């Protein structure tokens, strides 16, 4: 019996999970989905993701893959998993892919979206999906700051301690801001991201939106290659893995 490589696309609400990566002492996305796949296929599997999401972070389109001896059709795998998974994890796609496809190592770029609720009053229904900021933000200044970050740079100033990435250089092809109703949304696309890179950037750019920094300061932070020069890390609940390109 031959081995098949199955690609899955997942959408999940990370509010109740200790992130993506399987843990012995916490419920994780990887751990939950792997158990359901194993129940279907009757064999142990390792589910590889495009990248790990932290506790509280969400995904609109997380791409992952696993190899299996099972001959179950991907459509049946999708339907079966959705019948077994909790309501906060949904399989939106499943298909056969070549054996050389690797959800992490085959990635060309990833897009993250960060959502800020910029209103005086909090919204009880958005508390797990936005960072609530009461003070009116200067969106123009935030946009200027984001533009500084496009291109290929050493992002050490926006890398949290404990990162396993030895090379801090990343190429950011998109760093944009747009508004939707009372939300400010920041979109970033890059060939890769360092640990907490998006959240550290958002926290720093928000300080610029509050008048505490400007685009020149962001440029100097980037050049300093020193995490202590940048701002606070934005909360996890506003971050979404939006899409992955191969």
N, CA, C and O of each residue as an XYZ file, in Angstrom:
984
protein
N       0.852     -1.197      0.000
C       0.000      0.000      0.000
C       0.885      1.244      0.000
O       1.802      1.348      0.815
N       0.625      2.180     -0.897
C       1.445      3.373     -1.027
C       1.138      4.434      0.005
O       0.106      4.394      0.675
N       2.052      5.387      0.125
C       1.877      6.501      1.053
C       1.289      7.692      0.314
O       1.697      8.001     -0.805
N       0.348      8.346      0.933
C      -0.263      9.550      0.372
C       0.102     10.765      1.208
O       0.249     10.675      2.427
N       0.246     11.893      0.542
C       0.486     13.165      1.218
C      -0.789     13.993      1.081
O      -1.213     14.315     -0.029
N      -1.392     14.333      2.212
C      -2.665     15.057      2.230
C      -2.434     16.480      2.736
O      -1.843     16.695      3.794
N      -2.914     17.438      1.957
C      -2.862     18.847      2.361
C      -4.222     19.256      2.911
O      -5.256     18.997      2.296
N      -4.207     19.894      4.073
C      -5.429     20.416      4.689
C      -5.325     21.931      4.823
O      -4.238     22.473      5.025
N      -6.462     22.605      4.710
C      -6.556     24.021      5.048
C      -7.506     24.144      6.224
O      -8.646     23.684      6.168
N      -7.022     24.771      7.291
C      -7.798     24.895      8.517
C      -8.133     26.350      8.807
O      -7.349     27.258      8.535
N      -9.308     26.541      9.362
C      -9.707     27.822      9.927
C      -9.994     27.572     11.394
O     -10.741     26.656     11.736
N      -9.401     28.389     12.270
C      -9.653     28.129     13.694
C      -9.629     29.403     14.539
O      -8.958     30.390     14.239
N     -10.399     29.309     15.601
C     -10.451     30.332     16.650
C      -9.494     29.862     17.739
O      -9.747     28.855     18.401
N      -8.405     30.586     17.923
C      -7.382     30.144     18.866
C      -7.609     30.533     20.315
O      -6.729     30.333     21.152
N      -8.774     31.085     20.624
C      -9.024     31.640     21.957
C      -8.811     30.642     23.087
O      -8.285     31.009     24.138
N      -9.203     29.405     22.895
C      -9.188     28.409     23.969
C      -7.997     27.457     23.888
O      -7.954     26.454     24.601
N      -7.035     27.765     23.028
C      -5.931     26.837     22.803
C      -4.585     27.423     23.211
O      -4.380     28.637     23.206
N      -3.675     26.516     23.564
C      -2.316     26.911     23.916
C      -1.449     26.951     22.653
O      -0.326     26.447     22.641
N      -1.982     27.548     21.607
C      -1.243     27.678     20.367
C      -1.390     26.462     19.467
O      -2.222     25.585     19.702
N      -0.556     26.433     18.428
C      -0.604     25.339     17.460
C       0.095     24.092     17.962
O      -0.478     23.004     17.915
N       1.317     24.228     18.441
C       2.192     23.078     18.671
C       1.720     22.167     19.795
O       1.338     22.617     20.875
N       1.759     20.880     19.506
C       1.379     19.848     20.468
C       2.149     20.009     21.783
O       3.358     20.240     21.776
N       1.441     19.883     22.908
C       2.039     20.004     24.235
C       1.512     18.896     25.142
O       0.423     18.361     24.934
N       2.311     18.567     26.149
C       1.875     17.552     27.105
C       0.897     18.114     28.127
O       0.078     17.378     28.678
N       0.979     19.411     28.380
C       0.187     19.993     29.470
C      -0.795     21.066     29.004
O      -1.188     21.918     29.800
N      -1.197     21.044     27.742
C      -2.150     22.027     27.255
C      -2.829     21.553     25.981
O      -2.264     20.770     25.217
N      -4.040     22.033     25.762
C      -4.785     21.669     24.556
C      -4.331     22.570     23.406
O      -4.347     23.795     23.527
N      -3.927     21.960     22.296
C      -3.427     22.708     21.155
C      -4.173     22.304     19.881
O      -4.805     21.250     19.818
N      -4.081     23.168     18.872
C      -4.722     22.879     17.586
C      -4.133     21.598     16.983
O      -4.875     20.701     16.582
N      -2.817     21.516     16.920
C      -2.172     20.344     16.341
C      -2.589     19.070     17.059
O      -2.916     18.068     16.425
N      -2.575     19.117     18.383
C      -2.918     17.927     19.155
C      -4.336     17.457     18.902
O      -4.579     16.260     18.749
N      -5.275     18.396     18.857
C      -6.685     18.038     18.651
C      -6.902     17.453     17.258
O      -7.558     16.421     17.116
N      -6.358     18.105     16.227
C      -6.586     17.641     14.853
C      -5.893     16.308     14.608
O      -6.460     15.432     13.955
N      -4.682     16.139     15.117
C      -3.978     14.871     14.938
C      -4.779     13.696     15.509
O      -4.858     12.638     14.885
N      -5.362     13.877     16.677
C      -6.132     12.792     17.287
C      -7.318     12.391     16.419
O      -7.639     11.208     16.314
N      -7.968     13.365     15.798
C      -9.118     13.068     14.941
C      -8.677     12.373     13.653
O      -9.357     11.472     13.162
N      -7.533     12.797     13.110
C      -7.010     12.129     11.911
C      -6.654     10.682     12.238
O      -6.957      9.773     11.464
N      -6.018     10.474     13.372
C      -5.642      9.129     13.786
C      -6.861      8.245     13.990
O      -6.827      7.051     13.692
N      -7.942      8.835     14.500
C      -9.176      8.065     14.684
C      -9.753      7.629     13.337
O     -10.352      6.559     13.227
N      -9.567      8.467     12.312
C     -10.080      8.134     10.978
C      -9.197      7.130     10.250
O      -9.697      6.189      9.633
N      -7.895      7.329     10.322
C      -6.971      6.515      9.527
C      -6.495      5.259     10.244
O      -6.029      4.315      9.605
N      -6.610      5.246     11.563
C      -6.147      4.101     12.328
C      -4.643      4.019     12.466
O      -4.108      2.948     12.753
N      -3.949      5.126     12.268
C      -2.492      5.146     12.376
C      -2.036      6.481     12.946
O      -2.729      7.485     12.778
N      -0.887      6.517     13.617
C      -0.373      7.790     14.135
C       0.073      8.690     12.999
O       0.620      8.214     12.004
N      -0.156      9.992     13.141
C       0.250     10.947     12.118
C       0.928     12.147     12.773
O       0.716     12.442     13.949
N       1.738     12.817     11.987
C       2.317     14.097     12.394
C       1.796     15.155     11.445
O       2.042     15.088     10.240
N       1.079     16.127     11.974
C       0.491     17.186     11.163
C       1.452     18.372     11.130
O       1.728     18.989     12.159
N       1.951     18.679      9.951
C       2.932     19.757      9.762
C       2.201     21.012      9.310
O       1.435     20.964      8.348
N       2.425     22.135      9.987
C       1.773     23.397      9.644
C       2.733     24.330      8.927
O       3.950     24.152      8.982
N       2.168     25.330      8.251
C       2.994     26.342      7.576
C       3.819     27.122      8.590
O       4.886     27.647      8.270
N       3.315     27.190      9.807
C       4.010     27.875     10.887
C       3.183     27.763     12.157
O       1.972     27.550     12.099
N       3.828     27.905     13.290
C       3.125     27.796     14.567
C       2.427     29.109     14.898
O       2.991     30.187     14.712
N       1.207     29.010     15.387
C       0.527     30.186     15.924
C       0.557     30.101     17.447
O       0.457     29.015     18.018
N       0.694     31.248     18.097
C       0.777     31.289     19.553
C      -0.593     31.154     20.191
O      -1.619     31.211     19.513
N      -0.594     30.975     21.493
C      -1.842     30.893     22.255
C      -2.686     32.136     21.998
O      -2.195     33.261     22.092
N      -3.964     31.921     21.670
C      -4.876     33.031     21.451
C      -4.898     33.585     20.040
O      -5.761     34.400     19.712
N      -3.958     33.156     19.193
C      -3.894     33.634     17.813
C      -4.801     32.764     16.943
O      -4.946     31.566     17.184
N      -5.406     33.378     15.936
C      -6.380     32.700     15.080
C      -5.812     32.451     13.681
O      -4.760     32.981     13.321
N      -6.522     31.638     12.903
C      -6.125     31.391     11.518
C      -7.356     31.383     10.626
O      -8.359     30.736     10.925
N      -7.257     32.109      9.538
C      -8.299     32.064      8.508
C      -8.001     30.949      7.517
O      -8.907     30.267      7.037
N      -6.716     30.773      7.218
C      -6.296     29.745      6.257
C      -4.929     29.203      6.662
O      -3.905     29.584      6.094
N      -4.922     28.318      7.640
C      -3.683     27.648      8.022
C      -3.518     26.426      7.122
O      -4.435     25.614      6.993
N      -2.357     26.301      6.508
C      -2.090     25.168      5.618
C      -1.239     24.147      6.351
O      -0.263     24.498      7.013
N      -1.614     22.883      6.230
C      -0.853     21.820      6.870
C      -0.898     20.557      6.008
O      -1.695     20.464      5.075
N      -0.051     19.602      6.321
C      -0.051     18.342      5.578
C       0.354     17.194      6.481
O       1.004     17.389      7.508
N      -0.039     16.000      6.084
C       0.361     14.780      6.782
C       0.443     13.646      5.776
O      -0.246     13.661      4.756
N       1.278     12.671      6.061
C       1.383     11.496      5.199
C       0.660     10.333      5.873
O       0.638     10.215      7.098
N       0.071      9.484      5.044
C      -0.723      8.375      5.560
C      -0.733      7.212      4.578
O      -0.616      7.404      3.367
N      -0.874      6.006      5.114
C      -1.065      4.815      4.296
C      -2.541      4.632      3.934
O      -2.886      3.802      3.092
N      -3.388      5.403      4.570
C      -4.830      5.275      4.346
C      -5.200      5.660      2.915
O      -4.573      6.528      2.307
N      -6.234      4.995      2.390
C      -6.733      5.289      1.048
C      -8.017      6.117      1.105
O      -8.711      6.256      0.099
N      -8.330      6.660      2.267
C      -9.541      7.475      2.401
C      -9.406      8.719      1.514
O      -8.396      9.421      1.562
N     -10.436      8.977      0.708
C     -10.419     10.131     -0.186
C     -10.365     11.432      0.614
O     -11.002     11.538      1.663
N      -9.609     12.428      0.128
C      -9.524     13.708      0.853
C     -10.883     14.341      1.142
O     -11.062     14.940      2.202
N     -11.836     14.224      0.232
C     -13.164     14.780      0.492
C     -13.805     14.117      1.698
O     -14.477     14.766      2.500
N     -13.585     12.803      1.815
C     -14.133     12.071      2.959
C     -13.389     12.442      4.245
O     -13.978     12.489      5.325
N     -12.082     12.706      4.110
C     -11.303     13.142      5.276
C     -11.824     14.486      5.772
O     -12.000     14.688      6.974
N     -12.069     15.405      4.834
C     -12.597     16.716      5.212
C     -13.939     16.579      5.923
O     -14.137     17.153      6.994
N     -14.856     15.825      5.336
C     -16.186     15.666      5.929
C     -16.106     14.955      7.283
O     -16.792     15.333      8.233
N     -15.269     13.930      7.358
C     -15.145     13.195      8.611
C     -14.553     14.041      9.724
O     -15.043     14.026     10.853
N     -13.503     14.776      9.403
C     -12.890     15.620     10.426
C     -13.866     16.686     10.911
O     -13.959     16.936     12.113
N     -14.587     17.310     10.003
C     -15.530     18.356     10.408
C     -16.675     17.812     11.257
O     -17.291     18.557     12.019
N     -16.959     16.528     11.129
C     -18.002     15.932     11.970
C     -17.483     15.621     13.369
O     -18.267     15.443     14.302
N     -16.150     15.554     13.515
C     -15.552     15.180     14.806
C     -14.891     16.338     15.538
O     -14.811     16.335     16.767
N     -14.419     17.325     14.789
C     -13.688     18.428     15.413
C     -14.622     19.345     16.202
O     -15.812     19.423     15.896
N     -14.097     20.037     17.211
C     -14.913     21.041     17.918
C     -15.291     22.178     16.984
O     -14.684     22.349     15.927
N     -16.290     22.951     17.375
C     -16.831     23.998     16.504
C     -15.841     25.114     16.194
O     -16.050     25.866     15.243
N     -14.775     25.240     16.969
C     -13.824     26.331     16.737
C     -12.665     25.930     15.825
O     -11.714     26.694     15.666
N     -12.735     24.737     15.223
C     -11.762     24.312     14.208
C     -12.537     23.739     13.036
O     -13.365     22.847     13.218
N     -12.277     24.243     11.828
C     -12.977     23.774     10.625
C     -11.958     23.473      9.531
O     -11.041     24.258      9.288
N     -12.130     22.337      8.879
C     -11.325     22.011      7.699
C     -12.040     22.598      6.491
O     -13.163     22.200      6.180
N     -11.404     23.536      5.812
C     -12.041     24.174      4.657
C     -11.552     23.607      3.324
O     -12.126     23.906      2.277
N     -10.498     22.793      3.357
C      -9.988     22.187      2.136
C      -9.153     20.962      2.442
O      -8.497     20.894      3.481
N      -9.178     19.985      1.530
C      -8.359     18.775      1.661
C      -8.081     18.230      0.272
O      -8.990     18.134     -0.552
N      -6.832     17.873      0.007
C      -6.488     17.356     -1.307
C      -5.180     16.575     -1.261
O      -4.359     16.760     -0.363
N      -5.000     15.688     -2.259
C      -3.716     15.027     -2.443
C      -2.716     16.042     -2.975
O      -3.063     16.896     -3.791
N      -1.484     15.947     -2.516
C      -0.399     16.782     -3.037
C       0.816     15.886     -3.254
O       0.891     14.803     -2.674
N       1.775     16.324     -4.086
C       2.982     15.521     -4.298
C       3.724     15.268     -2.989
O       3.629     16.056     -2.049
N       4.459     14.167     -2.939
C       5.160     13.798     -1.709
C       6.180     14.856     -1.296
O       6.499     14.973     -0.112
N       6.691     15.623     -2.246
C       7.694     16.639     -1.892
C       7.082     17.886     -1.259
O       7.808     18.742     -0.752
N       5.739     17.997     -1.286
C       5.115     19.175     -0.674
C       5.283     19.118      0.843
O       5.005     18.098      1.474
N       5.733     20.210      1.406
C       5.928     20.342      2.857
C       5.299     21.663      3.277
O       5.715     22.723      2.808
N       4.308     21.613      4.150
C       3.534     22.808      4.491
C       4.404     23.946      5.010
O       4.068     25.115      4.818
N       5.503     23.626      5.655
C       6.378     24.669      6.186
C       7.485     25.057      5.215
O       7.668     26.236      4.914
N       8.219     24.067      4.726
C       9.405     24.369      3.929
C       9.088     24.783      2.496
O       9.947     25.346      1.818
N       7.877     24.516      2.024
C       7.511     24.900      0.662
C       6.916     26.305      0.578
O       6.600     26.774     -0.516
N       6.759     26.981      1.715
C       6.125     28.303      1.751
C       6.969     29.336      1.004
O       8.189     29.394      1.160
N       6.295     30.145      0.194
C       6.953     31.280     -0.461
C       6.699     32.578      0.302
O       7.591     33.419      0.417
N       5.493     32.738      0.816
C       5.193     33.914      1.645
C       3.950     33.637      2.474
O       3.141     32.766      2.154
N       3.823     34.406      3.550
C       2.646     34.316      4.414
C       2.091     35.711      4.663
O       2.821     36.703      4.663
N       0.783     35.758      4.874
C       0.110     37.029      5.146
C      -0.545     36.945      6.518
O      -1.299     36.015      6.804
N      -0.248     37.930      7.363
C      -0.906     38.060      8.662
C      -1.745     39.330      8.671
O      -1.404     40.326      8.032
N      -2.836     39.275      9.402
C      -3.705     40.433      9.574
C      -3.883     40.678     11.065
O      -4.171     39.758     11.830
N      -3.705     41.943     11.470
C      -3.927     42.308     12.868
C      -5.097     43.285     12.945
O      -5.159     44.259     12.195
N      -6.028     43.008     13.870
C      -7.254     43.794     13.974
C      -7.306     44.579     15.283
O      -7.136     44.027     16.370
N      -7.546     45.883     15.145
C      -7.644     46.791     16.289
C      -9.036     47.406     16.297
O      -9.484     47.936     15.280
N      -9.718     47.343     17.424
C     -10.996     48.025     17.588
C     -10.711     49.400     18.174
O     -10.336     49.514     19.341
N     -10.887     50.438     17.375
C     -10.524     51.791     17.786
C     -11.788     52.595     18.109
O     -12.198     53.470     17.345
N     -12.394     52.277     19.259
C     -13.621     52.928     19.707
C     -13.510     53.240     21.193
O     -12.689     52.663     21.906
N     -14.347     54.160     21.643
C     -14.341     54.505     23.056
C     -14.811     53.331     23.918
O     -14.215     53.033     24.953
N     -15.879     52.673     23.483
C     -16.431     51.562     24.255
C     -15.965     50.230     23.710
O     -15.874     50.064     22.493
N     -15.666     49.274     24.579
C     -15.308     47.935     24.103
C     -16.518     47.232     23.519
O     -17.657     47.633     23.758
N     -16.270     46.193     22.759
C     -17.323     45.368     22.175
C     -17.177     43.969     22.755
O     -16.181     43.291     22.504
N     -18.158     43.538     23.524
C     -18.062     42.251     24.204
C     -17.915     41.104     23.213
O     -17.316     40.079     23.541
N     -18.454     41.263     22.004
C     -18.420     40.183     21.028
C     -17.120     40.153     20.222
O     -16.859     39.190     19.501
N     -16.308     41.203     20.343
C     -15.041     41.250     19.622
C     -13.834     41.164     20.549
O     -12.697     41.306     20.098
N     -14.064     40.940     21.808
C     -12.970     40.999     22.777
C     -11.901     39.926     22.537
O     -10.741     40.119     22.902
N     -12.285     38.792     21.924
C     -11.319     37.728     21.645
C     -10.706     37.831     20.255
O      -9.907     36.981     19.862
N     -11.081     38.881     19.500
C     -10.656     38.965     18.105
C     -10.079     40.321     17.719
O      -9.732     40.533     16.557
N      -9.970     41.231     18.666
C      -9.392     42.551     18.407
C      -8.639     43.043     19.640
O      -8.865     42.576     20.756
N      -7.748     43.986     19.410
C      -7.115     44.734     20.491
C      -7.901     46.032     20.619
O      -7.913     46.842     19.692
N      -8.550     46.234     21.747
C      -9.362     47.427     21.928
C      -8.493     48.590     22.392
O      -7.845     48.520     23.436
N      -8.491     49.664     21.596
C      -7.749     50.889     21.925
C      -8.732     52.049     21.882
O      -9.329     52.315     20.839
N      -8.908     52.741     22.998
C      -9.873     53.850     23.077
C      -9.386     55.106     22.376
O     -10.156     55.787     21.698
N      -8.122     55.405     22.540
C      -7.581     56.655     21.995
C      -7.594     56.628     20.476
O      -7.171     55.646     19.866
N      -8.080     57.708     19.860
C      -8.117     57.798     18.400
C      -6.699     57.712     17.838
O      -5.803     58.426     18.289
N      -6.503     56.846     16.866
C      -5.182     56.616     16.300
C      -4.975     57.455     15.037
O      -5.903     57.671     14.257
N      -3.750     57.919     14.856
C      -3.372     58.660     13.655
C      -3.019     57.628     12.582
O      -1.890     57.140     12.530
N      -3.985     57.303     11.735
C      -3.786     56.245     10.738
C      -2.748     56.647      9.690
O      -2.027     55.792      9.177
N      -2.666     57.930      9.369
C      -1.697     58.374      8.367
C      -0.271     58.135      8.849
O       0.581     57.669      8.092
N      -0.021     58.455     10.111
C       1.327     58.248     10.650
C       1.643     56.755     10.745
O       2.772     56.336     10.488
N       0.656     55.968     11.110
C       0.852     54.519     11.177
C       1.186     53.965      9.793
O       2.041     53.090      9.654
N       0.509     54.479      8.781
C       0.774     54.045      7.408
C       2.195     54.402      6.991
O       2.874     53.601      6.348
N       2.648     55.601      7.354
C       4.024     56.006      7.031
C       5.036     55.093      7.735
O       6.063     54.733      7.160
N       4.740     54.733      8.960
C       5.641     53.847      9.702
C       5.717     52.467      9.061
O       6.798     51.890      8.947
N       4.581     51.945      8.646
C       4.563     50.626      8.017
C       5.357     50.613      6.719
O       6.003     49.618      6.389
N       5.307     51.727      5.978
C       6.014     51.783      4.703
C       7.526     51.662      4.888
O       8.230     51.182      3.999
N       8.019     52.099      6.044
C       9.454     51.994      6.340
C       9.890     50.529      6.406
O      11.045     50.208      6.128
N       8.975     49.658      6.768
C       9.308     48.262      7.034
C       9.315     47.386      5.790
O       9.774     46.245      5.847
N       8.814     47.898      4.665
C       8.825     47.087      3.456
C      10.250     46.956      2.917
O      11.094     47.830      3.114
N      10.488     45.844      2.234
C      11.819     45.570      1.712
C      12.524     44.515      2.553
O      11.917     43.912      3.438
N      13.781     44.298      2.280
C      14.576     43.289      2.987
C      15.398     43.963      4.078
O      16.218     44.840      3.808
N      15.160     43.534      5.317
C      15.820     44.156      6.473
C      16.173     43.100      7.515
O      15.662     41.980      7.498
N      17.054     43.492      8.413
C      17.309     42.731      9.632
C      16.256     43.181     10.650
O      16.241     44.338     11.068
N      15.375     42.250     11.045
C      14.262     42.595     11.934
C      14.540     42.201     13.394
O      13.612     41.890     14.140
N      15.804     42.216     13.792
C      16.155     41.850     15.166
C      15.434     42.701     16.203
O      15.120     42.212     17.288
N      15.166     43.967     15.885
C      14.490     44.857     16.835
C      13.049     44.443     17.092
O      12.433     44.884     18.062
N      12.515     43.599     16.222
C      11.123     43.174     16.371
C      11.016     41.671     16.612
O       9.964     41.073     16.384
N      12.094     41.071     17.067
C      12.118     39.643     17.358
C      12.123     39.424     18.859
O      12.957     39.986     19.568
N      11.192     38.607     19.352
C      11.147     38.324     20.780
C      12.227     37.333     21.168
O      12.689     36.544     20.344
N      12.622     37.380     22.424
C      13.600     36.434     22.947
C      13.050     35.021     22.843
O      11.841     34.804     22.927
N      13.946     34.069     22.661
C      13.516     32.679     22.560
C      13.249     32.231     21.149
O      12.847     31.089     20.928
N      13.464     33.108     20.187
C      13.237     32.751     18.788
C      14.277     31.742     18.338
O      15.462     31.873     18.644
N      13.823     30.732     17.607
C      14.740     29.727     17.087
C      15.364     30.133     15.764
O      16.190     29.402     15.218
N      14.977     31.293     15.242
C      15.498     31.758     13.964
C      16.879     32.377     14.152
O      17.032     33.357     14.881
N      17.874     31.806     13.496
C      19.225     32.347     13.617
C      19.461     33.488     12.633
O      20.317     34.342     12.865
N      18.705     33.506     11.535
C      18.842     34.571     10.548
C      17.685     35.551     10.700
O      16.545     35.198     10.397
N      17.949     36.780     11.165
C      16.872     37.751     11.405
C      16.455     38.546     10.174
O      15.604     39.430     10.277
N      17.031     38.255      9.020
C      16.714     39.001      7.803
C      15.451     38.435      7.153
O      15.345     37.233      6.909
N      14.501     39.323      6.879
C      13.260     38.932      6.229
C      12.913     39.964      5.152
O      13.307     41.127      5.232
N      12.169     39.509      4.152
C      11.732     40.402      3.071
C      10.235     40.626      3.201
O       9.442     39.701      3.028
N       9.857     41.858      3.508
C       8.446     42.225      3.662
C       7.970     42.856      2.358
O       8.463     43.908      1.950
N       7.016     42.210      1.714
C       6.516     42.713      0.430
C       5.293     43.603      0.601
O       4.942     44.363     -0.301
N       4.644     43.508      1.761
C       3.446     44.323      1.974
C       3.324     44.649      3.457
O       3.459     43.764      4.303
N       3.071     45.910      3.772
C       2.809     46.366      5.132
C       1.832     47.524      5.006
O       2.232     48.665      4.776
N       0.558     47.223      5.156
C      -0.497     48.183      4.827
C      -1.494     48.321      5.967
O      -1.597     47.453      6.834
N      -2.212     49.413      5.948
C      -3.269     49.667      6.922
C      -4.545     50.036      6.178
O      -4.510     50.807      5.219
N      -5.657     49.492      6.615
C      -6.942     49.949      6.098
C      -7.963     49.907      7.218
O      -7.766     49.238      8.233
N      -9.046     50.622      7.024
C     -10.082     50.721      8.051
C     -11.361     50.052      7.567
O     -11.747     50.175      6.404
N     -12.002     49.350      8.474
C     -13.271     48.700      8.198
C     -14.195     48.980      9.371
O     -14.001     48.447     10.463
N     -15.199     49.816      9.144
C     -16.078     50.277     10.222
C     -15.218     50.913     11.313
O     -14.503     51.879     11.047
N     -15.277     50.390     12.521
C     -14.491     50.957     13.625
C     -13.187     50.204     13.860
O     -12.534     50.375     14.890
N     -12.820     49.376     12.900
C     -11.595     48.594     13.048
C     -10.470     49.145     12.186
O     -10.677     49.582     11.054
N      -9.268     49.109     12.759
C      -8.049     49.387     12.013
C      -7.381     48.036     11.782
O      -7.125     47.293     12.729
N      -7.104     47.726     10.535
C      -6.509     46.436     10.213
C      -5.148     46.632      9.555
O      -4.996     47.417      8.620
N      -4.176     45.906     10.061
C      -2.817     45.963      9.537
C      -2.510     44.643      8.851
O      -2.644     43.576      9.450
N      -2.096     44.722      7.586
C      -1.781     43.553      6.788
C      -0.280     43.515      6.535
O       0.309     44.507      6.108
N       0.339     42.360      6.802
C       1.762     42.201      6.519
C       1.995     40.903      5.772
O       1.502     39.847      6.170
N       2.749     40.988      4.689
C       3.146     39.799      3.924
C       4.660     39.770      3.835
O       5.293     40.783      3.536
N       5.239     38.605      4.095
C       6.694     38.454      4.051
C       7.048     37.020      3.695
O       6.199     36.128      3.725
N       8.317     36.813      3.357
C       8.769     35.460      3.046
C       8.928     34.623      4.313
O       9.142     33.414      4.237
N       8.826     35.254      5.456
C       8.896     34.561      6.738
C       8.803     35.581      7.858
O       9.020     36.774      7.645
N       8.477     35.101      9.057
C       8.334     35.992     10.204
C       9.093     35.430     11.400
O       9.092     34.223     11.645
N       9.736     36.322     12.135
C      10.412     35.941     13.366
C       9.398     35.812     14.495
O       8.237     36.192     14.341
N       9.834     35.284     15.613
C       8.931     35.077     16.746
C       8.324     36.404     17.215
O       9.050     37.335     17.564
N       7.004     36.483     17.221
C       6.244     37.657     17.644
C       6.529     38.894     16.798
O       6.237     40.012     17.223
N       7.090     38.712     15.618
C       7.483     39.857     14.790
C       6.298     40.763     14.458
O       6.397     41.983     14.590
N       5.194     40.185     14.035
C       4.039     41.014     13.669
C       3.502     41.740     14.897
O       3.220     42.937     14.832
N       3.358     41.040     16.001
C       2.809     41.660     17.212
C       3.733     42.754     17.746
O       3.258     43.774     18.247
N       5.034     42.555     17.646
C       5.970     43.590     18.094
C       5.927     44.808     17.179
O       6.027     45.943     17.645
N       5.778     44.574     15.885
C       5.657     45.687     14.948
C       4.365     46.452     15.203
O       4.368     47.682     15.254
N       3.262     45.728     15.362
C       1.968     46.385     15.591
C       2.017     47.224     16.866
O       1.566     48.370     16.872
N       2.554     46.668     17.931
C       2.640     47.418     19.183
C       3.432     48.699     19.040
O       3.080     49.717     19.636
N       4.502     48.662     18.252
C       5.341     49.838     18.035
C       4.638     50.861     17.142
O       4.691     52.063     17.402
N       3.980     50.372     16.089
C       3.279     51.274     15.166
C       2.078     51.927     15.851
O       1.745     53.074     15.555
N       1.431     51.208     16.757
C       0.331     51.800     17.523
C       0.846     52.965     18.371
O       0.150     53.971     18.515
N       2.029     52.851     18.923
C       2.602     53.962     19.680
C       2.803     55.181     18.779
O       2.659     56.320     19.223
N       3.135     54.934     17.521
C       3.229     56.053     16.565
C       1.842     56.643     16.326
O       1.692     57.859     16.210
N       0.837     55.784     16.253
C      -0.534     56.257     16.085
C      -1.015     57.086     17.244
O      -1.957     57.866     17.100
N      -0.375     56.932     18.417
C      -0.718     57.706     19.609
C       0.152     58.944     19.746
O       0.035     59.680     20.726
N       1.023     59.180     18.771
C       1.862     60.375     18.800
C       3.166     60.220     19.540
O       3.868     61.208     19.756
N       3.516     59.010     19.936
C       4.736     58.793     20.717
C       5.952     58.494     19.851
O       7.086     58.583     20.320
N       5.722     58.140     18.590
C       6.803     57.840     17.666
C       6.420     58.396     16.292
O       5.302     58.864     16.081
N       7.391     58.330     15.357
C       7.082     58.680     13.973
C       7.873     57.754     13.054
O       8.597     56.872     13.516
N       7.724     57.966     11.752
C       8.359     57.075     10.784
C       9.884     57.090     10.902
O      10.525     56.055     10.721
N      10.468     58.248     11.201
C      11.923     58.323     11.362
C      12.368     57.480     12.543
O      13.403     56.816     12.484
N      11.589     57.504     13.616
C      11.911     56.697     14.789
C      11.843     55.210     14.460
O      12.681     54.433     14.918
N      10.856     54.814     13.673
C      10.737     53.411     13.277
C      11.966     52.987     12.474
O      12.481     51.883     12.652
N      12.429     53.867     11.594
C      13.626     53.575     10.802
C      14.835     53.377     11.709
O      15.647     52.481     11.481
N      14.953     54.207     12.728
C      16.091     54.091     13.647
C      16.002     52.822     14.486
O      17.017     52.192     14.782
N      14.787     52.455     14.865
C      14.588     51.199     15.608
C      15.039     50.022     14.756
O      15.747     49.134     15.231
N      14.626     50.023     13.503
C      14.989     48.943     12.585
C      16.500     48.838     12.449
O      17.058     47.741     12.471
N      17.151     49.972     12.309
C      18.602     49.994     12.130
C      19.349     49.606     13.403
O      20.477     49.117     13.331
N      18.733     49.816     14.569
C      19.396     49.528     15.842
C      19.563     48.031     16.088
O      20.490     47.612     16.780
N      18.666     47.229     15.522
C      18.705     45.775     15.719
C      18.703     45.416     17.202
O      19.445     44.545     17.657
N      17.847     46.116     17.934
C      17.790     45.978     19.394
C      16.327     45.969     19.826
O      15.641     46.983     19.700
N      15.848     44.847     20.329
C      14.441     44.723     20.729
C      14.035     45.762     21.768
O      12.871     46.158     21.822
N      14.977     46.206     22.588
C      14.650     47.171     23.642
C      14.261     48.537     23.091
O      13.654     49.343     23.797
N      14.603     48.798     21.846
C      14.281     50.091     21.249
C      12.831     50.148     20.733
O      12.270     51.231     20.570
N      12.239     48.989     20.482
C      10.885     48.941     19.921
C       9.838     48.993     21.030
O      10.171     48.996     22.215
N       8.578     49.033     20.629
C       7.487     49.160     21.581
C       7.004     47.833     22.147
O       7.647     46.796     21.982
N       5.868     47.888     22.811
C       5.290     46.715     23.456
C       4.781     45.717     22.423
O       4.531     46.060     21.268
N       4.638     44.490     22.866
C       4.064     43.449     22.010
C       2.547     43.545     22.055
O       1.955     43.562     23.135
N       1.915     43.607     20.888
C       0.456     43.678     20.818
C      -0.145     42.372     21.329
O       0.481     41.320     21.197
N      -1.345     42.413     21.909
C      -1.987     41.205     22.428
C      -2.243     40.168     21.341
O      -2.401     40.510     20.169
N      -2.282     38.909     21.737
C      -2.413     37.808     20.780
C      -3.752     37.796     20.064
O      -3.815     37.442     18.887
N      -4.826     38.176     20.751
C      -6.163     37.926     20.208
C      -6.491     38.708     18.939
O      -7.454     38.371     18.250
N      -5.716     39.744     18.613
C      -5.997     40.503     17.402
C      -5.328     39.951     16.152
O      -5.541     40.467     15.055
N      -4.516     38.901     16.311
C      -3.705     38.405     15.192
C      -4.357     37.215     14.491
O      -4.843     36.283     15.131
N      -4.353     37.274     13.145
C      -4.900     36.200     12.315
C      -3.869     35.824     11.254
O      -3.310     36.696     10.588
N      -3.622     34.531     11.102
C      -2.891     34.052      9.928
C      -3.887     34.047      8.787
O      -4.826     33.251      8.783
N      -3.688     34.933      7.812
C      -4.695     35.138      6.767
C      -4.547     34.184      5.602
O      -5.529     33.587      5.163
N      -3.324     34.029      5.091
C      -3.134     33.145      3.943
C      -1.663     32.742      3.818
O      -0.767     33.379      4.373
N      -1.454     31.665      3.072
C      -0.106     31.126      2.850
C       0.057     30.865      1.362
O      -0.807     30.246      0.743
N       1.152     31.329      0.785
C       1.404     31.159     -0.643
C       2.533     30.157     -0.881
O       3.531     30.122     -0.161
N       2.335     29.342     -1.923
C       3.314     28.315     -2.276
C       3.756     28.457     -3.729
O       4.581     27.676     -4.203
